[in-house]
Structure formats: C-alpha cells, structure tokens
C-alpha cells in the first residue's frame, strides 16, 4: 500500500470499513476501530493498520477492532441471474458484514427486523429489480422513517434501477462500502401502490405497467430463455411488441386494449380502453428510452389509447422523448403527478412481477438515499 492514502468515514460509522479498503485481506485484523467526534473525519493512512500521529487527535478513540455488531447488512438473492453464475462475493469484508439469504418474504421481514435492532447504517441488496422491490416494501414497515442508506448490486436480468443510478455491472460489496464511506449518494422516490380493501402495506417499486406492458413482460421472459438480457432483451421485446401490434387486425388482442380508469390528482380522468399504461419514478431507462419525455425526477405516466394510432409515426417520437401536440391528439398522453387513483382490472407489472388488478392508489413515496459510484 502506498503511503498517505486518504479515507473518509461519516460520523457514527465504524471507520474500520473505510480503512480496510487500503489493507490486504490478510491484514484486516490490524485495522483500527475509529469513531469521529463530530462531522466527517479524514484520516491519513501511512501503513497497513496504522494512522498518522497528526490524525489521531481528530478521533474520540483509537483501539484494535473488537467483535461488534456489523454496520452493514446484506440481502443476497441466490436465485438472481448473475448470482447463479458467480455466487456470493463479500471480498475482504466477509467477517464484518451480516449477510443473509431469505427463503421467502416472511423471512425477509424477520431479517430486516434484526438489521434494524443492530442499527445498521448501510443495507446492501444483491439481486435484481424484483429483489429490490421486495426489500424496500418490507423495509418501509420495519425501519419507517429511519431507513438506512441502500446500495444495489445489479445481479438481475434487467437491473433498471441500477442503470438509473449509474451503478455498473460487477459492482461489489467492497465498492458499495467504499462509496458509502465517501458519501456518494443519490435520492430516488419509489412508487407506492396501495390496493383498496387490502390490509397489506403498500408495494414499493420503480416501474409499473399495465395493458400491453404485461404482455411485453411475458415476451421478455422468452428472450431471457434465448440468452438475451439487460438492454438487448428490452430491445428485442420492444420489437416483438411492435410487430404483434402493428401487423395485428382490428380485433387483435394487443390492439383492442383493456378497460382502465385513471383519476389524476388534478381532478382529470382518463377512462376507456387503454393500449398501454406506464408509470415510473426512474429518470434514465434501459437503452436510453424516454417514454415520459425529457429526463426529470418525480412520478411520471404514459397512457396510450386503444387501438394505438399512427404507430410508425408516434412510437419513434415517444421512445425518443419528443413532445408535440399531435401526440396528445393521437391518444398518447403524458403527465407528471404526485398521486392518482387507478382501476386496473387486468393486473399490472411492478419491477418485473405481475400482481393482481383492482382499484388502487399510486403515489410518489418518500425519497430513499441510494449509494452510487
């Protein structure tokens, strides 16, 4: 290790994690457990396991690491696409992270309750978009307003949230801990989906779709079986959807759409047959698609009348993010909303999984802090 490297640890963190990234894994037992007196501490590391004497005065205590409850909790989905191939990789922090593999959603609640009781500062989710959805849905019940920072390791087939956050494929636990120690973060608000008549807590995800989007997701599963994933799978699925719709007859099930009612927060109502309904709080989508128009934060929706009109003209404009009055006249509706009531009798997709339809409220949830590179 070269001399005088800098590591930064936010107040309250076990700064051993920040120091440890400059150690060889075999020397981790010589790291120091440090806590800042206030604010953010910057420490110069002159040699493995030591601090410069000038830095010691900035810390309340300096002592060898003792066994303590970890500040990092990890939810690992061994069934996620990439995890089936590479397995769990904790790097040099293997003995300093509380890593769990929940068998089902019930066990996930119990694990998160353990994490909350131990006071974790960082929750790492190693899985795909569906894993993140399940964790955030359960974490809102367990942590409430005291949600820890979240880091996503993109191990799924599409990884739309990771793409939006700029998290690269192959990002590791070690990378996430180092980024958290440096304070690298971005805020994203999930979509909260609360179904009328159900006592369960609202679902929390980032990309919701109904109508043709449900069928498109089924097609995407076929492309995965063909060995296509991420942006390539999205692109092929989009082409298949367009072919099914464009070359179908008037009575084609894709073209005739589904009955939906959308009651927006400004009092307006969009009702009748819908070819497509799409809502998201993501800013950047796979392949750079811009169905909601210009890149911006917040909850956005796209609704397309059925049957869709002038697709050869409208689809390129929609996916490129163009805005023009003629799109609205042709039945392609974009809106920015804070909340809305919807009736989706045909069911909906939230981050890759289909859920039963019904009457529900969609709203923009409280912002969550995500760790980013």
C-alpha positions, 0 to 999 in steps of 0.5 A, a space after each residue: 500500500 502506498 503511503 498517505 492514502 486518504 479515507 473518509 468515514 461519516 460520523 457514527 460509522 465504524 471507520 474500520 470499513 473505510 480503512 480496510 479498503 487500503 489493507 490486504 485481506 490478510 491484514 484486516 485484523 490490524 485495522 483500527 476501530 475509529 469513531 469521529 467526534 463530530 462531522 466527517 473525519 479524514 484520516 491519513 493512512 501511512 501503513 497497513 493498520 496504522 494512522 498518522 500521529 497528526 490524525 489521531 487527535 481528530 478521533 474520540 478513540 483509537 483501539 484494535 477492532 473488537 467483535 461488534 455488531 456489523 454496520 452493514 447488512 446484506 440481502 443476497 438473492 441466490 436465485 438472481 441471474 448473475 448470482 447463479 453464475 458467480 455466487 456470493 462475493 463479500 471480498 475482504 469484508 466477509 467477517 464484518 458484514 451480516 449477510 443473509 439469504 431469505 427463503 421467502 418474504 416472511 423471512 425477509 421481514 424477520 431479517 430486516 427486523 434484526 438489521 434494524 435492532 443492530 442499527 445498521 447504517 448501510 443495507 446492501 441488496 444483491 439481486 435484481 429489480 424484483 429483489 429490490 422491490 421486495 426489500 424496500 416494501 418490507 423495509 418501509 414497515 420495519 425501519 419507517 422513517 429511519 431507513 438506512 442508506 441502500 446500495 444495489 448490486 445489479 445481479 438481475 436480468 434487467 437491473 433498471 434501477 441500477 442503470 438509473 443510478 449509474 451503478 455498473 455491472 460487477 459492482 461489489 460489496 467492497 465498492 458499495 462500502 467504499 462509496 458509502 464511506 465517501 458519501 456518494 449518494 443519490 435520492 430516488 422516490 419509489 412508487 407506492 401502490 396501495 390496493 383498496 380493501 387490502 390490509 397489506 402495506 403498500 408495494 414499493 417499486 420503480 416501474 409499473 405497467 399495465 395493458 400491453 406492458 404485461 404482455 411485453 413482460 411475458 415476451 421478455 421472459 422468452 428472450 431471457 430463455 434465448 440468452 438475451 438480457 439487460 438492454 438487448 432483451 428490452 430491445 428485442 421485446 420492444 420489437 416483438 411488441 411492435 410487430 404483434 401490434 402493428 401487423 395485428 387486425 382490428 380485433 387483435 388482442 394487443 390492439 383492442 386494449 383493456 378497460 382502465 380508469 385513471 383519476 389524476 390528482 388534478 381532478 382529470 380522468 382518463 377512462 376507456 380502453 387503454 393500449 398501454 399504461 406506464 408509470 415510473 419514478 426512474 429518470 434514465 431507462 434501459 437503452 436510453 428510452 424516454 417514454 415520459 419525455 425529457 429526463 426529470 425526477 418525480 412520478 411520471 405516466 404514459 397512457 396510450 389509447 386503444 387501438 394505438 394510432 399512427 404507430 410508425 409515426 408516434 412510437 419513434 417520437 415517444 421512445 425518443 422523448 419528443 413532445 408535440 401536440 399531435 401526440 396528445 391528439 393521437 391518444 398518447 398522453 403524458 403527465 407528471 403527478 404526485 398521486 392518482 387513483 387507478 382501476 386496473 382490472 387486468 393486473 399490472 407489472 411492478 419491477 418485473 412481477 405481475 400482481 393482481 388488478 383492482 382499484 388502487 392508489 399510486 403515489 410518489 413515496 418518500 425519497 430513499 438515499 441510494 449509494 452510487 459510484 
